[in-house]
Amino acid sequence: MAPPERVFGQTLAAAGLRGRPTVVLGGRRDDDGIPGYRAAQLSRDLAEEFGEMVRRSLGNWNSDYEEGDLVLQPYDPGYRPESHEVVWLRHAEHPELTRFLGSIPEVADAEVFEEDDPFLDEIRFFVVTAVIDGGVRVRLFRTLAPSKKLTRSKGIVAHLVGRRFEKIEDVSLVFEPGFQVVAVGDYMFVFSLHAYETLFQFYGELRATAEAALEEIGELVPIANFDEFREDAVAHVNKIRKLRNIMRSSYVRELDMERLKATIREFGLPVRVVTEDGQEKLAYDPSEPWALLQLLEDQFVNSPTTGRKYAANSKREVRGPARGR
């Protein structure tokens, strides 16, 4: 299997497209977890516009990648990428993701829009499928916000014809540039983690990991009102990510009450230590819902550069100098 860096670089460097791209609109998920789909039947000119959108996106990314302004990182649900970082994953390692991709129909096999089709209210994203040089098929995803369904607005939508405005009666959609996820070969390359998680609803896998993390944390760190802490943690996706971060760290099994109390004192954290049945425990305070997780994630650092103290969000361990392309 080719490494992700090679696949990514070759995809971005593709000089042209073979034929015109196709577009499929995806809607709300059904009970089986699979979205509904409709084919976007495009005029020749509109298909060319989508082709230009793909070429422009690949070209811009390629320039940034060659200049070192885009950096690949392996996908980690607990890590929040910087704006210049693109995360990658192999979809075969995630069965639900493979199932989702397999559900996307070819345009010729997809249902088409009917007059006054209620599916218009369910549209959540669109997928552009293009064949680049070398015969490689690429799928590019973009979420479609409700505000982009122009005639579904409660306001008046009009356009200027000559010197006067006329109301738009027909259904109109805005397909914005800026693809957020690209699927090619065995890989997915994610430019927007929020869009990726929205598109593919990866929260189920995150939650399962969070439950396992909570079990281990409960054994390692005494927490007074642990059930309340657990309930609040699994109800919030960003807290779930923090739990994932904690369990993937190398320090978690080194946590002990003396070190935790020292950090609380040094940084003045709003975390109380209580005694129950002769044992010291951390107390979860719902009015400070992030404090305990931030403590456990070891977010607080003294900078040797500035001599100042910081809370480092989405901290990831660095074991050595970064390697270039």
NUKOLVO-666879 format. One line per field, with one value per residue: residue in three letters; y, x, z of N, C-alpha, C in turn; residue number from 1. Coordinates in steps of 0.05 Angstrom, whole numbers, plus 5000, padded with zeros to 4 digits. Example, Ala and Ser with C-alpha at 12.3 -4.5 7.8 and 13.67 -1.06 7.14 Angstrom:
BEGIN
aa = [ALA_SER]
nnorth = [4886_4955]
neast = [5264_5257]
nup = [5156_5142]
canorth = [4910_4979]
caeast = [5246_5273]
caup = [5156_5143]
cnorth = [4934_5001]
ceast = [5264_5258]
cup = [5156_5157]
i = [1_2]
END
This chain:
BEGIN
aa = [MET_ALA_PRO_PRO_GLU_ARG_VAL_PHE_GLY_GLN_THR_LEU_ALA_ALA_ALA_GLY_LEU_ARG_GLY_ARG_PRO_THR_VAL_VAL_LEU_GLY_GLY_ARG_ARG_ASP_ASP_ASP_GLY_ILE_PRO_GLY_TYR_ARG_ALA_ALA_GLN_LEU_SER_ARG_ASP_LEU_ALA_GLU_GLU_PHE_GLY_GLU_MET_VAL_ARG_ARG_SER_LEU_GLY_ASN_TRP_ASN_SER_ASP_TYR_GLU_GLU_GLY_ASP_LEU_VAL_LEU_GLN_PRO_TYR_ASP_PRO_GLY_TYR_ARG_PRO_GLU_SER_HIS_GLU_VAL_VAL_TRP_LEU_ARG_HIS_ALA_GLU_HIS_PRO_GLU_LEU_THR_ARG_PHE_LEU_GLY_SER_ILE_PRO_GLU_VAL_ALA_ASP_ALA_GLU_VAL_PHE_GLU_GLU_ASP_ASP_PRO_PHE_LEU_ASP_GLU_ILE_ARG_PHE_PHE_VAL_VAL_THR_ALA_VAL_ILE_ASP_GLY_GLY_VAL_ARG_VAL_ARG_LEU_PHE_ARG_THR_LEU_ALA_PRO_SER_LYS_LYS_LEU_THR_ARG_SER_LYS_GLY_ILE_VAL_ALA_HIS_LEU_VAL_GLY_ARG_ARG_PHE_GLU_LYS_ILE_GLU_ASP_VAL_SER_LEU_VAL_PHE_GLU_PRO_GLY_PHE_GLN_VAL_VAL_ALA_VAL_GLY_ASP_TYR_MET_PHE_VAL_PHE_SER_LEU_HIS_ALA_TYR_GLU_THR_LEU_PHE_GLN_PHE_TYR_GLY_GLU_LEU_ARG_ALA_THR_ALA_GLU_ALA_ALA_LEU_GLU_GLU_ILE_GLY_GLU_LEU_VAL_PRO_ILE_ALA_ASN_PHE_ASP_GLU_PHE_ARG_GLU_ASP_ALA_VAL_ALA_HIS_VAL_ASN_LYS_ILE_ARG_LYS_LEU_ARG_ASN_ILE_MET_ARG_SER_SER_TYR_VAL_ARG_GLU_LEU_ASP_MET_GLU_ARG_LEU_LYS_ALA_THR_ILE_ARG_GLU_PHE_GLY_LEU_PRO_VAL_ARG_VAL_VAL_THR_GLU_ASP_GLY_GLN_GLU_LYS_LEU_ALA_TYR_ASP_PRO_SER_GLU_PRO_TRP_ALA_LEU_LEU_GLN_LEU_LEU_GLU_ASP_GLN_PHE_VAL_ASN_SER_PRO_THR_THR_GLY_ARG_LYS_TYR_ALA_ALA_ASN_SER_LYS_ARG_GLU_VAL_ARG_GLY_PRO_ALA_ARG_GLY_ARG]
nnorth = [4976_5044_5098_5149_5201_5199_5187_5231_5274_5260_5263_5317_5340_5328_5343_5351_5336_5277_5276_5301_5321_5289_5300_5287_5293_5291_5270_5273_5223_5157_5107_5065_5088_5106_5158_5189_5197_5240_5249_5301_5329_5357_5414_5421_5466_5477_5430_5437_5481_5457_5423_5459_5480_5436_5430_5479_5476_5430_5450_5496_5472_5440_5477_5500_5454_5441_5485_5476_5493_5463_5408_5339_5298_5240_5216_5233_5228_5258_5302_5370_5395_5444_5502_5494_5440_5377_5321_5250_5185_5114_5088_5035_5017_5032_5010_5033_5079_5058_5033_5076_5104_5065_5068_5111_5128_5116_5168_5153_5114_5136_5165_5215_5285_5301_5341_5391_5363_5334_5321_5363_5393_5362_5360_5354_5353_5354_5314_5312_5276_5260_5243_5240_5254_5194_5161_5158_5157_5208_5232_5288_5324_5367_5403_5427_5482_5500_5553_5559_5541_5574_5588_5566_5599_5641_5692_5743_5726_5752_5773_5816_5840_5871_5935_5926_5888_5820_5768_5706_5646_5593_5534_5543_5529_5540_5523_5522_5537_5503_5449_5400_5348_5296_5237_5186_5129_5085_5121_5177_5246_5299_5363_5396_5383_5388_5389_5338_5304_5319_5304_5247_5229_5211_5205_5160_5122_5153_5159_5106_5098_5137_5117_5073_5099_5127_5086_5068_5115_5121_5079_5095_5147_5175_5199_5238_5246_5209_5186_5228_5260_5225_5222_5275_5280_5244_5267_5308_5327_5351_5342_5287_5282_5301_5262_5220_5240_5239_5184_5166_5186_5183_5192_5181_5137_5151_5188_5214_5230_5266_5293_5314_5348_5384_5409_5434_5471_5502_5526_5548_5523_5512_5464_5422_5384_5330_5291_5225_5171_5167_5172_5214_5250_5276_5327_5333_5389_5413_5466_5483_5457_5440_5440_5395_5357_5385_5387_5331_5322_5346_5398_5443_5483_5505_5553_5548_5584_5635_5638_5639_5616_5570_5547_5494_5480_5421_5390_5355_5304_5313_5277_5282_5318_5346_5313_5329_5332]
neast = [5017_5012_5045_5012_5032_5053_5008_4976_5008_5013_4960_4946_4981_4961_4952_4906_4836_4799_4748_4683_4665_4621_4563_4534_4481_4476_4433_4395_4408_4382_4344_4379_4427_4449_4456_4404_4404_4410_4417_4452_4433_4469_4479_4520_4554_4552_4574_4626_4640_4641_4684_4725_4726_4745_4796_4820_4820_4854_4900_4912_4920_4964_5004_5010_5026_5075_5104_5108_5067_5024_5014_5017_4982_4971_4904_4873_4824_4824_4855_4861_4869_4916_4907_4939_4946_4932_4894_4899_4870_4860_4807_4790_4802_4761_4701_4648_4657_4676_4629_4595_4620_4614_4560_4549_4520_4532_4523_4489_4459_4433_4375_4333_4315_4248_4191_4179_4205_4212_4261_4296_4295_4325_4377_4446_4499_4546_4577_4630_4652_4710_4755_4823_4887_4919_4878_4856_4806_4774_4740_4707_4685_4635_4602_4534_4503_4440_4428_4445_4406_4370_4315_4289_4290_4259_4257_4251_4274_4310_4330_4369_4343_4356_4336_4307_4285_4268_4229_4257_4232_4243_4277_4339_4408_4469_4532_4588_4658_4717_4731_4723_4736_4772_4770_4810_4834_4858_4853_4830_4832_4831_4810_4779_4764_4718_4678_4686_4672_4619_4599_4608_4593_4624_4620_4602_4643_4681_4653_4652_4706_4713_4683_4713_4759_4741_4730_4782_4806_4774_4795_4847_4848_4821_4756_4707_4650_4640_4602_4570_4609_4623_4574_4567_4613_4610_4569_4585_4619_4670_4691_4693_4734_4777_4781_4797_4848_4873_4876_4909_4957_5025_5032_4990_4985_5019_4996_4982_4955_4986_5017_4977_4951_4992_4995_4945_4951_4995_4977_4930_4879_4808_4793_4771_4796_4772_4756_4737_4714_4764_4798_4832_4801_4788_4741_4687_4661_4603_4594_4642_4656_4699_4746_4766_4777_4815_4856_4868_4884_4932_4943_4970_5026_5094_5129_5194_5215_5190_5182_5132_5065_5021_4958_4954_4918_4891_4938_4994_5041_5110_5160_5208_5247_5208_5198_5212_5181]
nup = [5000_4982_5015_5054_5045_4993_4962_4973_4954_4899_4883_4890_4854_4804_4737_4706_4691_4674_4630_4650_4717_4765_4806_4868_4914_4984_5037_5098_5148_5144_5183_5183_5185_5138_5090_5050_4978_4920_4851_4820_4765_4715_4673_4614_4618_4673_4694_4676_4707_4758_4749_4742_4793_4822_4799_4813_4869_4878_4855_4886_4937_4924_4914_4965_4993_4969_4984_5037_5069_5080_5122_5134_5180_5221_5233_5294_5339_5386_5378_5358_5297_5271_5228_5184_5180_5153_5164_5159_5144_5140_5109_5110_5160_5191_5198_5195_5166_5118_5102_5096_5053_5014_5005_4973_4913_4842_4794_4752_4776_4818_4850_4820_4824_4839_4822_4869_4908_4972_4991_4985_5032_5064_5049_5063_5048_4992_4941_4899_4845_4812_4758_4757_4725_4705_4715_4765_4813_4849_4905_4929_4985_5012_5062_5064_5082_5114_5102_5050_5017_4980_4967_5009_5050_5100_5088_5035_4973_4921_4854_4812_4753_4697_4712_4756_4814_4818_4845_4866_4847_4836_4861_4891_4900_4935_4918_4950_4942_4967_4988_5039_5055_5026_4989_4966_4935_4984_5025_5066_5066_5109_5112_5143_5206_5237_5197_5175_5219_5223_5174_5172_5220_5266_5319_5347_5350_5377_5426_5446_5455_5494_5536_5551_5566_5611_5647_5658_5679_5724_5755_5763_5783_5840_5843_5870_5859_5815_5779_5763_5738_5696_5666_5648_5617_5573_5545_5514_5457_5453_5503_5502_5464_5494_5533_5501_5487_5537_5549_5509_5521_5547_5600_5633_5668_5707_5739_5802_5867_5896_5857_5827_5864_5872_5822_5820_5862_5843_5795_5811_5804_5795_5825_5874_5930_5965_6024_6030_6066_6090_6047_6000_5948_5882_5869_5826_5796_5771_5758_5740_5690_5657_5684_5714_5673_5644_5681_5686_5634_5634_5618_5634_5634_5647_5613_5588_5554_5560_5614_5634_5653_5623_5593_5553_5499_5468_5471_5447_5452_5438_5411_5385_5335_5282_5220_5153_5087]
canorth = [5000_5068_5114_5172_5225_5196_5189_5259_5291_5254_5273_5346_5348_5320_5367_5354_5316_5262_5279_5320_5309_5285_5311_5273_5307_5273_5281_5264_5194_5140_5091_5047_5104_5113_5181_5188_5211_5248_5257_5328_5329_5382_5423_5419_5489_5474_5409_5449_5497_5440_5414_5481_5481_5414_5436_5501_5466_5414_5467_5513_5455_5431_5499_5502_5430_5443_5506_5468_5507_5442_5387_5316_5286_5218_5224_5227_5242_5276_5324_5391_5404_5472_5508_5485_5412_5359_5295_5228_5159_5093_5083_5007_5012_5043_4997_5050_5097_5043_5028_5102_5109_5046_5074_5133_5116_5130_5187_5139_5096_5151_5177_5243_5302_5304_5367_5396_5340_5341_5316_5389_5402_5343_5360_5361_5355_5345_5299_5315_5254_5267_5225_5256_5241_5168_5146_5155_5170_5225_5243_5312_5328_5393_5406_5447_5494_5507_5580_5558_5533_5602_5592_5555_5620_5653_5719_5746_5722_5766_5779_5840_5836_5898_5956_5919_5862_5801_5746_5680_5626_5566_5525_5550_5520_5552_5503_5539_5523_5497_5421_5395_5321_5284_5208_5176_5103_5075_5143_5201_5269_5316_5391_5408_5361_5391_5380_5309_5291_5324_5287_5219_5224_5193_5207_5134_5111_5169_5154_5080_5103_5153_5100_5057_5117_5133_5063_5068_5138_5115_5062_5108_5173_5175_5222_5235_5243_5199_5181_5254_5267_5208_5229_5300_5278_5231_5282_5331_5315_5361_5328_5260_5284_5304_5235_5205_5250_5230_5155_5161_5198_5165_5199_5177_5118_5163_5207_5207_5252_5287_5309_5329_5370_5404_5425_5450_5494_5519_5541_5559_5512_5509_5436_5416_5357_5324_5265_5207_5146_5168_5174_5239_5248_5300_5332_5344_5412_5419_5495_5486_5431_5433_5442_5369_5345_5399_5377_5304_5323_5357_5421_5466_5481_5528_5556_5555_5607_5661_5637_5642_5592_5569_5524_5487_5464_5400_5384_5330_5300_5314_5259_5288_5338_5339_5306_5342_5315]
caeast = [5000_5027_5042_4994_5046_5055_4981_4967_5024_5006_4933_4947_4997_4948_4950_4880_4815_4789_4719_4670_4658_4593_4556_4512_4473_4470_4414_4394_4412_4358_4346_4402_4452_4458_4441_4391_4419_4398_4436_4451_4435_4482_4483_4549_4569_4554_4593_4652_4645_4650_4710_4744_4727_4763_4824_4829_4825_4878_4923_4919_4931_4990_5023_5014_5040_5102_5117_5109_5046_5005_5028_5000_4983_4952_4880_4870_4800_4828_4873_4849_4891_4920_4896_4957_4949_4912_4896_4893_4864_4853_4778_4786_4805_4737_4679_4625_4665_4675_4600_4585_4631_4602_4532_4546_4515_4540_4501_4470_4443_4420_4349_4334_4296_4221_4180_4172_4217_4217_4289_4310_4297_4342_4404_4466_4526_4548_4601_4639_4670_4726_4777_4846_4907_4926_4854_4850_4780_4775_4715_4711_4661_4631_4576_4516_4488_4413_4426_4452_4382_4361_4286_4278_4292_4234_4257_4246_4298_4305_4354_4366_4339_4356_4336_4288_4288_4246_4230_4265_4212_4254_4296_4367_4428_4496_4554_4611_4684_4730_4724_4731_4746_4779_4774_4824_4846_4852_4856_4815_4848_4812_4819_4763_4756_4690_4662_4689_4656_4591_4592_4609_4582_4644_4618_4598_4669_4692_4640_4661_4733_4710_4673_4736_4777_4729_4734_4810_4810_4761_4812_4873_4846_4797_4739_4686_4624_4649_4580_4562_4630_4620_4550_4572_4635_4602_4548_4597_4639_4697_4700_4701_4761_4796_4784_4814_4875_4884_4883_4930_4982_5043_5035_4965_4988_5037_4981_4976_4942_5006_5024_4953_4947_5013_4987_4922_4961_5013_4962_4906_4857_4783_4787_4773_4803_4755_4762_4714_4722_4792_4814_4830_4790_4782_4713_4678_4643_4588_4596_4668_4655_4723_4770_4777_4788_4840_4876_4876_4897_4958_4945_4983_5055_5112_5146_5222_5221_5180_5179_5103_5049_5001_4941_4959_4896_4896_4966_5003_5069_5130_5182_5232_5243_5190_5211_5201_5170]
caup = [5000_4980_5039_5050_5034_4964_4950_4975_4935_4871_4878_4887_4831_4779_4719_4693_4696_4651_4628_4668_4743_4771_4832_4883_4939_5006_5056_5126_5150_5150_5207_5180_5187_5112_5080_5024_4957_4895_4830_4810_4735_4709_4645_4607_4629_4702_4699_4672_4730_4780_4742_4748_4823_4831_4790_4829_4896_4878_4849_4910_4957_4915_4918_4994_5002_4960_5000_5065_5084_5088_5134_5139_5207_5223_5247_5322_5347_5409_5371_5342_5279_5264_5202_5162_5182_5140_5176_5141_5156_5121_5115_5115_5188_5205_5183_5189_5145_5093_5095_5086_5026_4995_5000_4954_4887_4818_4785_4735_4793_4839_4845_4811_4838_4829_4827_4897_4923_5000_4996_4986_5060_5078_5038_5083_5036_4964_4934_4871_4838_4788_4751_4752_4708_4715_4718_4794_4821_4873_4915_4945_5000_5024_5075_5052_5104_5107_5090_5022_5002_4980_4968_5033_5070_5106_5077_5007_4957_4895_4839_4796_4725_4686_4732_4778_4827_4815_4865_4856_4854_4834_4881_4885_4919_4932_4921_4955_4939_4992_4996_5067_5058_5000_4990_4943_4941_5011_5044_5067_5075_5122_5114_5164_5224_5244_5174_5174_5240_5217_5150_5176_5247_5278_5348_5359_5356_5398_5451_5455_5466_5518_5558_5560_5580_5637_5664_5667_5696_5750_5770_5768_5797_5856_5838_5890_5846_5789_5761_5751_5719_5672_5651_5635_5598_5548_5531_5500_5439_5459_5527_5492_5452_5516_5545_5482_5491_5563_5548_5489_5530_5561_5628_5648_5690_5727_5755_5830_5881_5904_5834_5819_5883_5867_5798_5828_5878_5827_5775_5822_5789_5810_5831_5903_5939_5988_6036_6034_6078_6095_6022_5986_5921_5868_5867_5800_5801_5746_5751_5727_5676_5642_5701_5721_5649_5638_5700_5679_5608_5638_5599_5646_5630_5650_5589_5592_5536_5571_5643_5641_5656_5602_5589_5525_5489_5449_5473_5436_5459_5416_5419_5371_5315_5260_5195_5129_5066]
cnorth = [5025_5084_5138_5196_5223_5199_5218_5277_5286_5264_5303_5355_5341_5345_5371_5333_5302_5264_5300_5307_5305_5294_5295_5289_5287_5286_5270_5233_5180_5124_5073_5062_5113_5137_5173_5204_5219_5256_5286_5327_5356_5388_5420_5441_5486_5452_5420_5467_5480_5429_5435_5484_5460_5421_5459_5492_5450_5431_5484_5496_5446_5453_5502_5478_5432_5464_5499_5481_5488_5419_5364_5306_5262_5227_5215_5242_5262_5301_5344_5401_5434_5477_5498_5455_5397_5332_5273_5203_5140_5085_5053_5000_5021_5032_5015_5070_5083_5038_5054_5107_5090_5052_5096_5122_5130_5147_5172_5121_5110_5161_5205_5258_5302_5332_5369_5373_5348_5336_5342_5399_5384_5344_5369_5365_5348_5332_5303_5292_5261_5246_5242_5240_5215_5150_5142_5171_5184_5234_5266_5320_5357_5393_5428_5457_5500_5534_5580_5548_5558_5604_5579_5575_5631_5682_5719_5744_5733_5769_5802_5832_5863_5919_5949_5891_5845_5778_5720_5659_5598_5560_5531_5540_5534_5530_5519_5523_5517_5470_5416_5368_5310_5254_5199_5150_5093_5096_5163_5223_5290_5344_5406_5385_5364_5382_5350_5295_5296_5306_5258_5210_5203_5192_5180_5121_5126_5162_5127_5083_5117_5136_5083_5074_5123_5110_5063_5091_5133_5096_5075_5132_5172_5201_5218_5229_5233_5195_5207_5264_5251_5217_5255_5297_5265_5245_5304_5322_5325_5348_5299_5261_5286_5277_5218_5214_5239_5201_5149_5172_5177_5170_5190_5158_5127_5183_5197_5233_5274_5305_5326_5353_5392_5422_5443_5475_5513_5537_5552_5549_5509_5480_5431_5388_5352_5297_5249_5180_5144_5170_5201_5234_5275_5303_5345_5365_5418_5448_5502_5460_5422_5430_5414_5355_5359_5391_5350_5303_5335_5381_5443_5463_5507_5530_5564_5579_5633_5662_5640_5615_5593_5545_5517_5469_5444_5393_5357_5327_5301_5298_5264_5309_5328_5333_5320_5322_5298]
ceast = [5018_5024_5025_5007_5048_5028_4971_4982_5016_4978_4933_4961_4985_4943_4923_4861_4808_4759_4709_4663_4628_4588_4532_4507_4466_4451_4416_4396_4385_4363_4370_4428_4463_4442_4425_4407_4402_4420_4431_4455_4445_4482_4513_4565_4572_4574_4622_4660_4654_4678_4732_4747_4747_4792_4836_4836_4851_4903_4932_4931_4959_5011_5030_5031_5070_5118_5119_5088_5023_5022_5009_5005_4964_4928_4880_4846_4803_4844_4858_4871_4892_4910_4913_4960_4926_4915_4887_4885_4858_4824_4773_4788_4781_4712_4656_4632_4666_4647_4588_4594_4618_4573_4528_4542_4529_4517_4480_4451_4427_4392_4352_4313_4269_4212_4171_4182_4223_4247_4305_4314_4317_4371_4424_4494_4524_4576_4607_4658_4684_4747_4801_4865_4916_4902_4846_4824_4783_4747_4721_4685_4660_4603_4560_4498_4460_4410_4433_4428_4365_4330_4273_4280_4264_4233_4250_4273_4293_4332_4348_4364_4336_4358_4318_4294_4263_4250_4239_4245_4223_4273_4324_4385_4454_4516_4580_4637_4695_4722_4737_4743_4750_4784_4787_4838_4838_4850_4833_4833_4828_4823_4803_4753_4727_4671_4663_4671_4626_4582_4588_4601_4599_4642_4614_4624_4683_4680_4649_4689_4731_4701_4696_4756_4767_4733_4763_4816_4798_4778_4838_4870_4820_4781_4714_4659_4628_4626_4571_4583_4628_4596_4554_4593_4626_4580_4559_4620_4667_4708_4708_4728_4782_4802_4802_4843_4888_4893_4905_4957_4999_5044_5011_4969_5008_5022_4978_4967_4962_5013_5000_4948_4968_5006_4964_4932_4977_4998_4936_4880_4832_4775_4791_4782_4787_4765_4737_4725_4753_4810_4810_4820_4787_4751_4706_4657_4629_4589_4623_4672_4681_4748_4783_4790_4814_4862_4886_4890_4925_4963_4963_5013_5069_5129_5174_5230_5214_5179_5151_5089_5027_4983_4943_4936_4905_4926_4973_5033_5086_5154_5208_5227_5225_5206_5197_5191_5192]
cup = [5000_5006_5034_5038_5003_4950_4950_4955_4906_4864_4873_4862_4804_4762_4708_4701_4670_4650_4648_4695_4746_4800_4843_4908_4960_5026_5084_5126_5156_5176_5207_5181_5160_5101_5055_5003_4934_4876_4823_4779_4726_4679_4639_4619_4659_4709_4696_4696_4754_4774_4748_4779_4833_4823_4807_4857_4897_4873_4872_4932_4950_4920_4948_5003_4993_4975_5029_5082_5090_5099_5140_5167_5207_5239_5276_5332_5370_5402_5353_5323_5276_5236_5179_5162_5169_5153_5156_5157_5134_5128_5120_5145_5205_5189_5176_5167_5118_5083_5084_5057_5005_4989_4979_4926_4864_4808_4769_4752_4814_4831_4836_4825_4823_4835_4856_4915_4952_5008_4998_5014_5075_5070_5060_5071_5006_4960_4905_4865_4811_4783_4743_4733_4721_4720_4747_4800_4848_4880_4934_4958_5010_5037_5062_5074_5095_5094_5061_5005_5000_4982_4992_5056_5075_5095_5047_4992_4929_4880_4820_4766_4712_4709_4756_4789_4822_4835_4852_4866_4854_4857_4873_4907_4914_4938_4925_4950_4966_5002_5023_5072_5029_5004_4964_4951_4968_5032_5043_5078_5084_5125_5136_5182_5232_5222_5171_5194_5235_5194_5158_5204_5262_5308_5361_5367_5378_5425_5463_5468_5492_5541_5569_5575_5608_5656_5675_5685_5723_5767_5779_5786_5814_5852_5854_5877_5817_5770_5747_5731_5693_5654_5636_5613_5572_5533_5514_5483_5445_5484_5520_5480_5474_5529_5527_5485_5516_5561_5528_5498_5544_5591_5645_5672_5711_5745_5784_5844_5888_5881_5825_5837_5879_5843_5805_5843_5860_5808_5785_5809_5807_5814_5861_5908_5965_5999_6041_6044_6082_6071_6009_5957_5909_5866_5840_5807_5774_5738_5739_5711_5662_5660_5707_5696_5641_5656_5692_5652_5610_5619_5609_5646_5638_5625_5596_5575_5548_5601_5652_5641_5635_5605_5559_5515_5468_5448_5462_5443_5434_5426_5405_5350_5293_5235_5172_5109_5054]
i = [1_2_3_4_5_6_7_8_9_10_11_12_13_14_15_16_17_18_19_20_21_22_23_24_25_26_27_28_29_30_31_32_33_34_35_36_37_38_39_40_41_42_43_44_45_46_47_48_49_50_51_52_53_54_55_56_57_58_59_60_61_62_63_64_65_66_67_68_69_70_71_72_73_74_75_76_77_78_79_80_81_82_83_84_85_86_87_88_89_90_91_92_93_94_95_96_97_98_99_100_101_102_103_104_105_106_107_108_109_110_111_112_113_114_115_116_117_118_119_120_121_122_123_124_125_126_127_128_129_130_131_132_133_134_135_136_137_138_139_140_141_142_143_144_145_146_147_148_149_150_151_152_153_154_155_156_157_158_159_160_161_162_163_164_165_166_167_168_169_170_171_172_173_174_175_176_177_178_179_180_181_182_183_184_185_186_187_188_189_190_191_192_193_194_195_196_197_198_199_200_201_202_203_204_205_206_207_208_209_210_211_212_213_214_215_216_217_218_219_220_221_222_223_224_225_226_227_228_229_230_231_232_233_234_235_236_237_238_239_240_241_242_243_244_245_246_247_248_249_250_251_252_253_254_255_256_257_258_259_260_261_262_263_264_265_266_267_268_269_270_271_272_273_274_275_276_277_278_279_280_281_282_283_284_285_286_287_288_289_290_291_292_293_294_295_296_297_298_299_300_301_302_303_304_305_306_307_308_309_310_311_312_313_314_315_316_317_318_319_320_321_322_323_324_325]
END
